[in-house]
Amino acid sequence: MEIGGFLLGLCAFLYFYTSLSAESTCKLKAKFQLSGYKDVDKKTVVVGGMFPVHMRIASRDANTSRVPVSSGCEGFNFRTFRWTQTMLFAINEINKKTDLLPNTDLGYVIYDSCFTISKAVEGTLTYLTGQDEAVPNYRCGTGAPLAALVGAGGSDLSIATARILGLYHFPQVGHYSSTCSALESKFQFPTFLRTIPNDKHQSTAIAQLVLHFGWTWVGTIAADDDYGKYGIKDFKEQVEEAGVCISFSETLPKVSSQEDIRRIAQTVVESTAKIIVVFSSDVDLSPLIFELLQHNVTNRTWIASEAWVTSALINQPGVNSVLGGTLGFGVKRADILGLQRHLLDLDPYANPLTEEFWETSFNCTLDYSKAVRQAKQRAKEVNGTLSRAARGVPDGLCTGREPLAQLNNTYSDVSQLRITYSVYKAVYAVANALHNLEHCEAGQGPFVGGSCADITNFEPWQLMYYMKNVRFKVPHTDEEIYFEDGDVKGVYDIINWQVDSDGEISYVTVGYYNGSAAPEDRMTITELNSSRLRLPPRSVCSDNCMPGTRKGIRQGEPVCCFDCIPCADGEISNSTNARACILCSYEDWSNEAHDTCVPKIIEFLAFGEPLGITLIAISAFGALVTIGVGVVFVVHLDTPLVKANDALLSFSLLFSLVVTFLCSIVFLGKPRHWSCMTSQVALALGFALCLSSLIGESTALLLLAIAAVATLIQVDAVACTVWLILIPPHPIENTSTQNIKIILECDEGSIVFICCIFGYDILLALLAFIFAFIARKLEDHFSEAKSVTFSMLVFFIVWISFVPAYLSTRGKFMVAVQIFAILASSFGLLACIFLPKCYIILVKPEHNREEMMRPRAKPRDGTSTGTSASLATAATEVNATIASTAIDD
């Protein structure tokens, strides 16, 4: 016993000494200046709350000569004050219920986060410590256990508080703007839950909205915090993958900078994007909206995130010119029975925050001494004396009975309870989890050995178990709430800002989005055909490239900025915004619009078309005339003129002309193998026979002429035969000469052969011309050489003219030119050789006498001249003399 008492005394001494040592080394480094609501006395469980009742912290005190005190807050926010009152209303409502925590009285500690991380951290540490001076890692209070924290209002703030609360496994339920997708990580934030959808749903919803309306040129604006950065990042990734381009991407400063705001406004003004997506809180966005009002920016459609889509801070009088037609996504709306009465039944003296609200709302003060000071100051500025009335009840003093119902601000407006409803659900989530914890049956509990937690003394991690597994229906709405990995379903209303007849903006629900539905069923837009819905503008950097054109990239610009380049001839595009044109097959060609391939025109010189009929008629006429000349010669075969002109050569010449006239017909019609071979060979042989006959006409000796003609024709026939055997002409489809046509023509097989054959004909023509030219001065009554000379001149003129005419034409007209050349040269030969003879035979028969065919007298110089006829006569006489001499011998 003595040893035991000694050890007990020693332990007490060591504990006391250690406590003194610890106290002597603990120092208060700073004081937190927090405002809010607190009711913890005689409460069973305390629920924490944190709301950005003010918009920013006041200017910091730079004095370092005393213990630092955190800055106060400024910029009272009526909307977030309503959320604070909603939490108080929900707790009071729960405390009155008999079916939810009937034996438990909830208390609360609510702090103002001032929309800044530093204040949120201060509030979190103070809440955990349980006293005004925060002591990290310690719970200094001895009152009721802490349940969970509802807040802190904004993703940045929630992330900061969630990191601290996660260290102690302390539950946190987020609401307003605590939607950042980063908060879904249970590795970083194991105890964070939220009653507002994850931003990954909202980013996808906005992306689908942009794609639904076909907008490809979009500007983005994001707050400089995790809410804005993560939300706009997810959105951009999805739309850029779908081909949407970002015109500009700006970031709103957290600490308002007029220079930055002007720069962003100028970017909006200069951009051609008509759609602007904004992920931001109303507090961060409002300075930009008022700057845009100064620039009179219109004709833009704004896409709002849930944080500002129904914000009265943004929807101020006069903004309809800038924001009219805004589309946005709002969280689920609900009517909360009894909330408006609670909001209006407010005691202005109950709390410093309530006093500030009252004074800000009615522009007066509840402080009598302050009112007197203000009255004196105004009196000095006017006449220097204070009125007797003012000495009694000074001007500017609130009575505390001002009618809240007559206030026209967002505090008392319960028509769009969306974030407010999320706060309401968050409080009920905590209450239902506590209810389940309280009503755990011993031996069937979730903890070790089936144990349960004690509602009056539980650990935060024990409540966290029930928070993750809570499932309940919200009062008044019957919406079922449960958490899947800390998140709720991604359900949104699509809200359109429409200007009513009074010029005021009203929020009209025009559709819905359900992130849990099948991808094709997630978005429903119900009022597209409503006359009340202002149709959104088109927003594209470049208009769509219609079929028949392709997209041409502009260097240094986004892919949505492009030029529409018409497809080249022979290429098409049959879709909108085609990246490349499609080449038509060789049998097809592009139509005029370049959006479809059409069969090419098949072209050849047909028998039945007017030009073909004309050529056939001319050819037939030429052949008939030639035959007629032959008939005339046959009938007058015994006349001196016919005898004098060597009937055999004349008839061969006439036959060759008939061949050339008729072979031109073979060039007509659709080319076949036989026609390709026949046309060129017949033409070559016909002209060879014709020219050889002319050479014979020009020579002096008949036998020599006949031998020459036979030899010359044989040479040409042999060349043609070799040509037809080795590389014969054949029909082809020419698609290169004219793009829109397939020209059916004959391929000559070998250029070398055809050049040799027709070159041979040219040689014959030159020989005939030379012989005729030499013999032109022979003195006969009838000059055959002159006729041949003229015929050769006509022949050369026709074929020399043929070359440029042939080369300058395309398609079937090339065949027509060739036929005209054949016919012209044939008619020229026929006319020059046989017209004078026919004229004498038929018109001037008196000249068709023997004496007219005799040679003329020789000139005195002894030279002799004569025609082929006279030369032939002389040759006959020579032959007769030789024969008689042989007989005599």
Summary of the structure (lengths in Angstrom):
residues: 889
radius of gyration: 55.7
end to end distance: 191.1
largest distance: 193.2
contacts: 2898
relative contact order: 0.06
helix: 48%
strand: 15%
